[in-house]
Amino acid sequence: MGQSQAAQYLGSAEEQVSAACASAGFVLSAPQAAMLGHYLELLNRWNQVHSLTAIESPDEQVTRHILDSLAAWQAVLQACGGFADGRIADVGSGMGAPGVVWAAVMPESRFDLIERQQKKAAFLRHVIGQLGWAGRVRVIESDVRDLSGKLRVDLITSRAFADLQSFLALTAGISGPGTWWAAMIGRKDKKVSEHLLIRMANQSIQLRTRPAIRLDVPGLSAERHLILARWEK
């Protein structure tokens, strides 16, 4: 992609993000839309070589990566608050959804994008550099289990990282009293109980879950839900 083509795509991506978000009811500032448009441009540039996502249609990318992440973000804000000055971990961040998208619309929060695959971690670091987020957003190239006891965050999220029980158990080591979990899933798991006991290396913690929230993602026919859980103090 030449410089003129890249500039043209970047402009169209920004406009597409703005239009899609406005239509879906997500209020973004012009700088936020510009950052998300730039992110999509970088994703497509890298995807030509590294195959970071199987979704190549710009329309589908906006729907499945941007709007899907923003629908979950809006639900988290309504249920948990904004996490201003808080630390958020996106586990198995992959190509950056929801972590990169949330970082664009939560400027007062700090982010750890946890990704163990080298090429995806390299892409995420490139995005952070291009968007000027160094110091607020960082990539941790590691298995989340190796971070147990080394990291403490206020909110842990993931999209299609693992089933809910495994997600909670694998990430318990980076949590503490009051930590929230926000799992983005497809179909609602009817087996999720209100209280879950998670066993860690030297203790057990009691988590309380909330009823699954159905996410309305315009243009996406597949079911999307958000499950919230919290370590009870």
N, C-alpha and C positions, 0 to 999 in steps of 0.2 A: 504494500500500500504506500503510494507516494505521499509527499507532504501535503499537496493540494487535496488529494483524495482523503487523507486522514483528517484534515481540517474540515472538509465538507461532511465527512461522517460524524465528526465530533459535534459539529453544529446541529446536524439532523438528529443525533442521539439525544442531545440536550433538549431539543424541541419535542422529541417524541416522549421523553421522560416527563417533561412538564405537562404536556397534553394528557398523557395517560394518567398521571397522578391527579391532575385537576378533575378529570372525568370520574376518577374513582373516589374523590373526596379527600385525598391526602394533600394537605397544604404544605408546600415546599417553598422555600425562598429561592430566588434566582441563583445564588451561589450553591445551594444544595442541589438543585437540578443540574447545574453545570458540573459539579463533582460527580454525580451519578452518571451523567452523559460521558464524562471523561473516563470513568471506570469501565463502562461498556466498551468504549473504544479500545482501551488497553486490553480488556478481556478478549476481544475479537482479534486483535493483533497477535497476542500470545497464542490464541487458540489455533491459529493457522499452523503453528509449529508443535505445540505441546499438548493439544487435545485436552483442554481443561474442562470443557463442557460439550455435551452432545447436542445441545440446543444452539442452532446456528441462525435461526430466523430472528431478526431484530425485534419483531413484534412479540415473539415468544419469550425472548430474553427479558424484555421489559415486564411481561406478565409474570413469568416464572421466577425471575430473580429479584426484580425491583418491587413489583406490587405485592408479591407473596411475602417478602420480607417486611414491607411496610404495614401490611395487614396484621402481622404478628406484633410488630413494634407498637402499633396503636392499641392493641389489646393489652400488651404489657404495661403501657403507660396508664391505661384506665384502671387496671387491677392492682398494680404494684407501685406506681409513681415513676418519676423520671430518672432516678439514679444520678442526679447531679453530683459531681465529684466522686461518684462511685466507680468501681472497677468491674468490667463485664468481660467474661470469657466466652468466646465462640469456639466450641470444641469440634474438631474435625472441620475446620473452616473451609477447606477446599478452595473453590474459586471466589469465596468471599461473601456468600449469602448464608445467614443474614449479617455477619459481622461488619463487612465493609459498608453495606447499606445503612445499618444502624449507626455506624460511626459518623456517617455523613449528616444524619438528622439528630444526633445526640452529641453536640459539640462540647458539652460540659462533662461528659463521661470519658473514662479511660478504657481502652480495649486491649485485650490479649487475644490474638488470633492464633489458636493452637492447631497446628497442622504438621503431621509427621512426614508427609511425602515431600521430598526435596523440591520437585519442580513446582508444586503448588505453593509451598512456602516461599520460594524465590519470586513467584508472581505476586504474592501478597506483599512482600517487601518492596517490590517495584511500584505497586499501587500506592503504598504509604509514602514512598519518596516522591512520586509524581503529584500526589495530592497535598503534600506538605504537612503530613500528620506525624512526623517523627517527634517523639517525646510524649505523644498522647496515645498513639496506637503502636503496638509492637507485635511482631510475629515470634511465636515460640515454636521452633521446629523440634517437636518432641511428642512422644506418646503421653497422653494426659496422666496415665498411671505413674509415670516417672516424676511428675510434679507434685505428688502427694507430700504435704507438709512444707513445700517450698513456695507455694502461692496461695493466696487467700483472696477470693473475689466476692462481690455482692450479688452478682447475677450470673448464672451459667446457662448458656443457650446452645442449641444445636438444631440442625435440620437433617433428618434422615441419618443420624450418626449411629444409632442403635435402638433397640426396643427400650421402652421407658425404664423398666427395672434395671437393665444393664447400663443405660445412660446415667441413672442416678448413682448406681454403685461404683461405676468407673470414675466418676467425677467427684465423689464425696470427699476425696483427699484434698481438694482445693476449695472446700467450703468451710463455713463456720456458722455459729449460731446467728440466725437471721438471714442467711443466704437464700436466695430464690433460684429456682430452676424454671426454665421456659423451653419446653420441648415442642418443636414443630413437627407434626406428624400428618399422615394422610387420614385414613379412616380412624374413627374413634375407637379406642380400646375399652370395651365394656367391663374388663376385668380389673381396672384400676380401682383400688380401694381408697378410702378417704385418708387413712393413716398407713404409712409404710415404714417399716423398720429396716434401716440400712446398716449392715455390719462393716465396719472398717477394721484396720489392723488391730487396734487396741481399744476400740470402743464401738458402741452402737448408737445410732442417732435416729430420732423420730422425726419423720417428715409428714407434713400434712398437705394433701393434694386438693386442688379445686376441681370442680366439674369441668370437663373439656369444653373449650370455647370454639365454636365453629367460626372459621374465618371466611369472610366473603371476599374473594379475590376476583374482580371483574375480568372476564375473558378466560377464566380457568374453570373447566368443567369438573375436574377431579376434586374430591373432598379434601379439605384442609382443616386441621384443628390445631389448637394450642393447649398444651397441658401445663399447668403451673403447680409447683410444689414449693414448700418452704420448710427449712429447718426451724422447728419450733424452739424458741428461746426458753 
